[in-house]
Amino acid sequence: MPNIITINTLNIEQKWLKEIASAISDPQILLQQLDIDPSPWKSGFAARSLFKQNVPQSFIDRMEKGNPHDPLLRQVLPLIEEFDEVVGYTIDPLDEQANILPSLLHKYKNRVLMIVKGGCAINCRYCFRRHFPYQDNKGGKDIWRESISYLQFHPEVNEIILSGGDPLMAKDHELTWLIRKIESIPHVKRLRIHTRLPIVIPSRITSGLTHLLGETRLNVVLVTHINHANEINDELCTSLAKLRVVNVTLLNQGVLLRGVNDSVDDLINLSNALFDIGILPYYLHVLDKVKGAAHFLVEDDEARALICGLMKEVSGYLVPRLMRELGGRSSKTPLDLYLK
């Protein structure tokens, strides 16, 4: 009997890895699953040469069949517009690729960002790091040791941000090693994890990960990346509830995207759905001007108008800050300070 229990536990813990391995990389197969005729969209399939398609089945299951304009599908389907050359759009919109150490970005005084893993469970077409040289910023203990050494000599740093790619692409035993090293640095007080993986594959919130985040001395903040209320399902709610039990703070950072969430109703539904499952809306970013994503842009004035409309409909704590990130700045730039 003990052997059976052990095997079952391992199967549960490894479920998310199997879901990643079976993700859909062919846009024709994706559209056929959704009962959508691929013919009108085939010209865009070539955009996979710019940025691969990668969509887990769990995320596909939340899309509306027969709707080629589904807001979840729009985030992941390669489109011909990605080949457009648009002035002001670059491969490194946040000036990140000259980082001081491999996989370490120290852009803001009190916090550093560690690129833990280069891969993601899902490739979002608007990703500001779609051109990031992950081959030169590979995660692993050797690289992480360099980052830990850097942190030991920078007492002004009290918060570590784990990012990527997606940091939860690291297995639980890898994260255990890394977090133990981080918490051994006395001046580090907080650990922030930016992730989309549990959104698209909720089984990533394993019992091992929950235990790890619950027992560390660090104050843990998990920042989800959810752009539309339809991304939230019962499985996600159940998974994130495990983190709330161990006092992990849950925040959400979304991106304002044309054709995805660019209406007041979309933002109302998103904020309410987030709060219903224990996540506080935190930031809503305007699009980072990365090459290949210009068709997602919502202009600043329209973005401000949407936030004004949201403020009239929901409580203040459900209104995320409207933000822009610019390379070389000492902080992110709030746009909602100048609401008309």
N, C-alpha and C positions, 0 to 999 in steps of 0.2 A: 504493500500500500504506500509507504513513504516514497518509493521510486516513482509510482504513478503520479503522486502529488507534485514531486519535483519536476517531472517531465511536463505536466500540465502548466505549471508556473512558468517554466522556460518558454513554452509555446506562447503564452500570453505576453511575456516580456518581449519576445522577438516578433510579435505580430506587426509592429510598425515597420520593421525592416523589410518584411515580406511585401508590405503595401508599397513601400518606396520602390522596391525592385520590379513591381508589376505596373508601375505608372505608365500612362499612355503617352507615347512620343510622336505618334503619327496623327496629324490633324484630320486626315480622312477617316480614320477609325474613330476618332473622337466625335466627329459630326455624325457618322453613321449610328453610333450608340445613341445619339440624341434625336434620331429620326429627322435629320436635317440634310437636304441635298447638298453634297460637297461642291457641286459644279460651280456655283457663283463665287466660291471662296478659294478656288484652287490657285489662282494667281498669287495669293498671299502665302501659300505653303512654302514658297522658296525663302521666306523670311527666317525659316529655321536655320539657314546658313549664317544668319546674323546672330541668332540666339535660339537655342534649342527649345522645342516644346517639351514640357514635362508636367503631367497632370495626374495626381493620384485618383483612383477610382472613387474614393469616398467623396472627393470634391465634385467629381462628375455627377455623382448620384444626387447632388443638390441642385443641379441645373434643370431648367424647364425644357422638357422634350418639345421639339418642333419650333423652338424659338431661337433663331440665329442671333438675336440681339439680347439674349439672356445676360444679365450683368456679371455673372460669374464666368460665363463662357468668354465674354469680351476681354476679361483680364488675362486670358491664357491662349487665345487663338491667334496664330500668326496672321498678320494682315499685310497687304501690299503697301500700305502707307508707311510701313517701317523702313522702306527704301527711300523715302522722301528726304532730300537734303534741305534742312531748315536752318536759317541763320540763327546763331545763338545756342544751338544744341550741340553738345560735345560728348566725347566718350568718358569724360571725367568731370561732371558738372560741379562736384564738391571739392575738387583739387585734393583728392585722397591718395593718389598714386605715387606721391613722393613721401610716403610715411617714413618716419625716422628708423623704425625697425620693421622687419617682416612681420606682418599680421598685427601690428600695434599702431594705433592712431591716438595721439595726444593733442586733440584739437582744443579742448576746453580745460581750464585750469585745474579743477578739482576731480576730474574724471578722465579715464582713458577707455578706449574701445579696443577690445581684442577680437580679431577675426579668428574665431575658433575653428571653423570649418568653411571650406569654399563652396560646398554643395548645398543645394536646397531640395526640399521635397517637391516644390512646385516652382516653375519658372514663370514669374509674372512679367508681362510684356512691357510694363512701365518701369521696371526695376532700375534704380539709378546706378546700380553696380553691375548692369548687364555686360559691361565691357571691362570690368575690373580684372586685373591680372592675377587671378587666384592661383595660377601655376607658380607664381613667385611668392605667394603668401599661404603656403600650405600649412594646415594645422598639424599639431603633433607635439609630443613632449619636448623634443629638442628646441622647437620654436617657442613653446610656452615657457620653457626655462629662461630664455632670453628676456621675455616679457616680465616674468616674476623678478628677475634680477634688476631690471629697470625700475620696477615699482618700489623695490626696497630702498632705492635712493631718491625717491620723490615723495616726501612726506606730505606735500600739498594734495596728493591724490587720496581721496577718501571713498571713491566709488569706482567700481569696475563694471564696464558694460560688455557683456558677451554678445557678439554679433557674428555676422558672416557675409555671404552665405547664410546659413542658419546654424546657430550654436548647438541646437538640439539634434543636429545630425551626428554629433559626438555620442558615443554609447555611454551608458550610465557609469561604467567603470572608468572611462576617460574623464567624464565630468567630475567624478569623485576625486580623482587625482588632482585635477586642476583646482577645484574649489578648496580642497584641503591646503594646497599651496597658497592660494589667495588669502584664506582666513588666517594663515600664519603670519601675515604682515599686519602689525598692530594698528597702523594708521588707516587701514582700509575698513570701513564700517558697513558699506552697502554693496550688494551685488544686484546688478540689473541684467535681465536676460531678454533680448529682443528676438522674437520668434514668430514664425507663421506656421511652423510644422504642426503643432497641436491643433491648429484650426483645420488644416486640410487632412490630417491623420490624427484624430483624437486619441488613438491608442498609444501615442507617444508618451502620454502622461502615465508612466509605469509606477508600480509601487516602489521600485528602487529610486526613481527620480523624486517621487513625493517624499520619501524618507530622507533623502539627501538634503533637499531644500528645507525640510522641516527641522532638521537637527543642527544645521550650521549656525554659528554665532552671528553671522552676517544678516542684516536686514535684507530680505530678498524681495525684489520687485520683478514680476514677469510682465513684459509689455507685449501684448498680442498685436497682430496686424490683421484687422478685419475691416473691410471696406463696405460691405453690404449686409443687411440683416439676413438675407437668404443664406449666408455662410454659416449661420448659427443653427445647429440642430441639437437633438436630445443627447446624442453621444458626446458632443463637445461640452454641453452643460454638465453632464455627469463627470467627465474628465477634469474639468476645471474646478468642480466642487471639491475634489480631493486636495487641491492646492490651497483653497480657502480654509480648509480644516486645519492645515499646518501654518496658517497665518502668512501665506504669501500674498503680497499686495498685487492686485491685477489692474493694469491700465491698458488702454488701447490707443495705438497710433494708426490712423488711416490716411489714405491719400485721396484727395478730391480728383475724380476722374470723369472725363467726358464720356457719357453713355453708360456709366456705372452707378454713380451716386450723386449726380449733378442736379438734384431737385431738392426742395425743402422737405417734401414727403420722404424721400430716400434717407435724408439725414435724421429726420424725426424717428423713423422706424429703426434706424441703426442705433441711435443713442438709447432708445427705450429697450431694444433687444439686448444691447450690451449690459445695461444696468440690471435687467431681469436675471442675468446669469452671473452677476457679481463683478462686472468689469466697469470701471469708471472711464468714460470718454476723456482722453487726455489731450492729444494733439490731432488736428486735421491738417495735413501738409498740402500745400499747393505742389504741383508737379515739379520735380527736379528735371531740368532741361537736359535730359540724356538723349543722345542721338538714337533715333528710331522710335521715339515715344511721343512726338509732337501732337499726334492725333488725339491724345488723352487730355490735352491742356484745357483747363478752365481758367479764363483770365481773372486777374486780381479783383476787378470791380464786381464781376459776377460772383466770385467766391465770397466777397464781403457781403453782398446782398443775400446770398444763401445763409450765411451765419446770422444775419439780422433776422431773416425769416424764421430760422430755427429758434432764436432767442425768444420770439413772440409765442412760441408753441410749447416749450418745455421748460422745466426748472433750470436754474443757472448751472447746477452741478452736472447737467446733462449736455452742456454746450462745450465742445472741445475748443482749445485755443487754435486759431488759424495761424499757421506758421510757414515760414520759408527758411530753408537752410542754404547758406552761401559759403563757398570755400573761403577760408582765411578769416572769417568772423570769429569773435570770441564767444559768441552764443548764437542760437537761432534767432531769427527775426520775426517778431509777431506782426501779423498784418491786421489783426482785429482791433488794434489800438486806434486805428484810423477809420473805423466804421463810419459810414456816411448816414 
